[in-house]
Amino acid sequence: MPDFLKSLTREEADKIASSAEFWQATEVTRILNSVGFADKAVTPDVGLFISRVNAAIACRLKKARASSPVKRSPDRSRGSKPTTQARIRAEDLL
Protein backbone atom coordinates (compact mmCIF):
# COMPACT_ATOMS: atom_id res chain seq x y z
CA MET A 1 0.00 0.00 0.00
CA PRO A 2 1.41 3.39 -0.93
CA ASP A 3 2.62 5.62 1.91
CA PHE A 4 0.22 8.43 1.05
CA LEU A 5 -2.75 6.09 1.62
CA LYS A 6 -1.34 5.05 4.98
CA SER A 7 -1.05 8.70 6.02
CA LEU A 8 -4.73 9.51 5.46
CA THR A 9 -7.12 10.12 8.30
CA ARG A 10 -10.12 7.85 8.67
CA GLU A 11 -12.45 10.47 7.17
CA GLU A 12 -10.17 11.03 4.18
CA ALA A 13 -9.84 7.29 3.60
CA ASP A 14 -13.63 6.86 3.75
CA LYS A 15 -14.12 9.65 1.18
CA ILE A 16 -11.60 8.09 -1.19
CA ALA A 17 -12.98 4.57 -0.74
CA SER A 18 -16.52 5.76 -1.51
CA SER A 19 -15.38 7.66 -4.60
CA ALA A 20 -16.30 6.09 -7.94
CA GLU A 21 -13.28 7.77 -9.55
CA PHE A 22 -10.93 5.94 -7.17
CA TRP A 23 -12.36 2.54 -8.07
CA GLN A 24 -12.29 3.33 -11.80
CA ALA A 25 -8.65 4.42 -11.54
CA THR A 26 -7.85 1.27 -9.60
CA GLU A 27 -9.40 -0.88 -12.32
CA VAL A 28 -7.48 0.97 -15.07
CA THR A 29 -4.25 0.43 -13.12
CA ARG A 30 -4.99 -3.31 -12.82
CA ILE A 31 -5.66 -3.59 -16.53
CA LEU A 32 -2.48 -1.69 -17.45
CA ASN A 33 -0.40 -3.82 -15.09
CA SER A 34 -1.82 -7.04 -16.51
CA VAL A 35 -1.17 -5.91 -20.08
CA GLY A 36 2.27 -4.50 -19.34
CA PHE A 37 3.54 -7.46 -17.37
CA ALA A 38 1.61 -10.32 -19.00
CA ASP A 39 4.70 -11.77 -20.69
CA LYS A 40 6.61 -11.69 -17.40
CA ALA A 41 3.91 -13.38 -15.37
CA VAL A 42 4.96 -16.72 -13.94
CA THR A 43 2.52 -19.44 -13.13
CA PRO A 44 3.44 -21.63 -10.17
CA ASP A 45 4.86 -25.06 -10.92
CA VAL A 46 2.54 -27.42 -9.06
CA GLY A 47 4.54 -30.46 -10.15
CA LEU A 48 7.59 -29.22 -8.27
CA PHE A 49 5.49 -28.67 -5.15
CA ILE A 50 4.01 -32.18 -5.36
CA SER A 51 7.42 -33.78 -5.84
CA ARG A 52 8.76 -31.97 -2.76
CA VAL A 53 5.77 -33.11 -0.70
CA ASN A 54 6.28 -36.69 -1.87
CA ALA A 55 9.97 -36.51 -0.96
CA ALA A 56 9.12 -35.21 2.52
CA ILE A 57 6.61 -38.03 3.03
CA ALA A 58 9.14 -40.64 1.91
CA CYS A 59 11.74 -39.19 4.29
CA ARG A 60 9.31 -39.36 7.21
CA LEU A 61 8.42 -42.94 6.38
CA LYS A 62 12.11 -43.92 6.34
CA LYS A 63 12.65 -42.24 9.71
CA ALA A 64 9.61 -43.99 11.16
CA ARG A 65 10.88 -47.38 10.01
CA ALA A 66 14.35 -46.71 11.39
CA SER A 67 13.09 -45.67 14.81
CA SER A 68 10.48 -48.41 15.22
CA PRO A 69 11.27 -50.85 18.03
CA VAL A 70 12.66 -54.22 17.05
CA LYS A 71 10.61 -57.20 18.16
CA ARG A 72 12.49 -59.29 20.69
CA SER A 73 12.34 -62.98 21.08
CA PRO A 74 10.49 -64.29 24.17
CA ASP A 75 13.80 -65.45 25.72
CA ARG A 76 15.21 -61.93 25.76
CA SER A 77 12.11 -60.05 26.76
CA ARG A 78 12.30 -57.55 29.58
CA GLY A 79 9.80 -59.44 31.70
CA SER A 80 11.77 -62.68 31.87
CA LYS A 81 12.68 -64.15 35.24
CA PRO A 82 16.22 -63.56 36.52
CA THR A 83 18.61 -66.45 36.38
CA THR A 84 19.48 -68.42 39.49
CA GLN A 85 22.92 -66.81 39.69
CA ALA A 86 21.40 -63.34 39.58
CA ARG A 87 18.97 -64.23 42.39
CA ILE A 88 21.82 -65.58 44.52
CA ARG A 89 23.84 -62.39 44.01
CA ALA A 90 20.83 -60.27 44.92
CA GLU A 91 20.27 -62.28 48.11
CA ASP A 92 23.95 -61.87 49.04
CA LEU A 93 23.65 -58.10 48.73
CA LEU A 94 20.70 -57.96 51.13
N, C-alpha and C positions, 0 to 999 in steps of 0.2 A: 504494500500500500504506500502510495507516495506520501512524503513528509507533510505536504501542505494539507492533505486530508486528515492526517493525524492531529494537526494543530487546530482544527476547527472546533468551535464550541458545539454543544449539543444542538442548539437552535440552528446554527449555520449548517450543520450536518443534516438535520431534518429537512431544511429548505432545499438543499442540494439533492437529497435522496428523493424528495417528492417532485422534483423538476423533471418534466418530460424531456427537456433538452439534454439533461445529464444522461438519461438512459439511452437516448438516440446517439449521443456522442460515444457512449460506452459500446454500443452495438457496432458503430462504424469502426471504432478502434479494434474490436475483435475481428471484424471482417478483414481489415487491412493487415492485421497480424497473421491471420490464417493464410491470406494470399501471399504475403511477403515471405513467410517462413515455411510454406508448404513443402518445398523441396528439402528443407533441413529437418523436417519433423521425423522423429524416430519412433517407430512402434516397438513396444517391449517384446523381447524374445521369450515367449512362454516356454519354449522347449528347453532353454537353458535353465530356467527356474525349476522345471520339473526334474531335470537331470540332477540338479543340486539337491533337491528334496529326496530323490531316490538314493543318492549317495549318502546323505545323512541318515536315512533309515537303515541302509545296509551297514553303516558304521555302528549304529546303536545295536543292531542285531548281533554283530560280531562281538561287541563288548558284553552283551548280555550272555552270550554263550560262554565267553571266556571266564566270566565271574560266577557262573552257576556252580553250585556245590556238586562235588563228585559223589556219586553214590558209593557207600562203603559196604563191604561185605559184612555179614552178620557177625563174623568172628572179631572184627576190628571196630565194632560199633562202640559208641561212647558209653552205652549202658551195660556193657558186659561186666561180669563179676571179676573182682581182682583175683589174681593167681594166689596159690597157697603161700608162696614165698612173700608176696607183697603183704598178705594178711599177717604173717609172722613178724615181719619188720614193723608193721604198724603197731602190733601188740607190744613189741619190745620198746617202742618209743613211749608208750603210755606207762 
